[in-house]
Amino acid sequence: MPSEPTDRAPRIGLLNEKPLHAALKRWAAEDGDRFEVPVGRYVADIVRGDQVIEIQTGSTSVLKRKLSSLLGYRSVRLLLPLPARKTVRMLDEDGKEIRSRRSPKRASLIDAFDELIPLRAFLGDPNLSIDLVLIHEEEIRRRRPARRGRRDWRVEERRLVEVFDCVSLHHPADYLAFVPCSLPEPFSTADLAAAIACPRATARKIAYVLREVGVLVPVGKRGNAILYERGFGQEGSAAR
């Protein structure tokens, strides 16, 4: 296996760590873990033996260079939180709570595909595993001073309230759990959308990622719709 590159200084540290990121790090931690460890050109959130554990609470597109480097000589476990429940707390300009409410938006596992698309080149790598972490998130919004007679709000921070579940994607066949076993082949993204009760656009994202991973194979067309068949057995560990 290639040796670790050590030619540059670490790029990130603890100064800008946000509450949600820090809480998920504590949740994932085990005895003996090391935190904020320089690994080659980068800094790893957690190092456990030879494994790097990364927590990504924002866009995954910023991880492409880091993963490209680390996966050459390390196994990487990537945690992606999904707010299955969100409570919004509204604060005034002085930090006093005005009100709180439950957000009507609830993320599910299939919402992770928005963040899996930028990582599609790495998803079949045996050194990469992804944990989809369903959480209750608290979003803190603070009112800004009035500007031009209008007030607006900014998200001040995000906090972890509870972890509901964690689903791991390691082997390419794990991704096939997003395609119901009962869905007959060949099928289109319209068929997939109907089977899992999601918008057609979401089904297209799922099919795109699974095609990149190699577990869905295009086999023809029905009109303008691409038809797919499974490329692996139907076993997998993910659940909807």
Sequence and secondary structure as in RCSB ss.txt:
>XXXX:A:sequence
MPSEPTDRAPRIGLLNEKPLHAALKRWAAEDGDRFEVPVGRYVADIVRGDQVIEIQTGSTSVLKRKLSSLLGYRS
VRLLLPLPARKTVRMLDEDGKEIRSRRSPKRASLIDAFDELIPLRAFLGDPNLSIDLVLIHEEEIRRRRPARRGR
RDWRVEERRLVEVFDCVSLHHPADYLAFVPCSLPEPFSTADLAAAIACPRATARKIAYVLREVGVLVPVGKRGNA
ILYERGFGQEGSAAR
>XXXX:A:secstr
      SS     STT  HHHHHHHHHH  TT EEEEEETTEEEEEEETTEEEEE  S GGGGHHHHHHHTTTSE
EEEEEEEEEEEEEEEE TTS EEEEEE S    GGGGHHHHGGGTTTTT TTEEEEEEEEEEEEEEEE   BTTB
  EEEEEEEEEEEEEEEEE SGGGGGGGS TTS SSB HHHHHHHHT  HHHHHHHHHHHHHHTSEEEEEEETTE
EEEEESS S  S   
